[in-house]
Amino acid sequence: MFHGHLHDRFLSCYAPPTKFRTLSHVILLVNKDIYYKLGDFNEDDGTLASIIRKSWCSALGISYPEMKHLVDISRFNPIYLNLNSPLSSDQLSNLNQLISYISKEATKQYGQDQRSFGCSR
């Protein structure tokens, strides 16, 4: 998704389709020195939010920016992790809440031909 940056990673969780939509949750782990903030959500270019939306629309084969509203950027605040220092209790709590929310058991399918979880390698 983010070309040329080998340390960017993602975790994903998929929910089974409903009659209205298929829902996917993604946690992006990016280099804060390069992508510090999501930027203006109303901009169609030049911000991390626009890169995320443009990439998602491209992966789904839908038109950007006309369909960018289908990519809902999280209500959770960014969590900044520093590999050189331990997580604070607030950071750990926020990260645990986010991961628990996207991976809740009630929205996962097991034994089907679809994965419920994914990640970068």
Helices and strands as residue ranges (DSSP letters): E 9-15, E 23-29, H 48-60, G 68-70, H 89-102, G 105-107, E 117-119
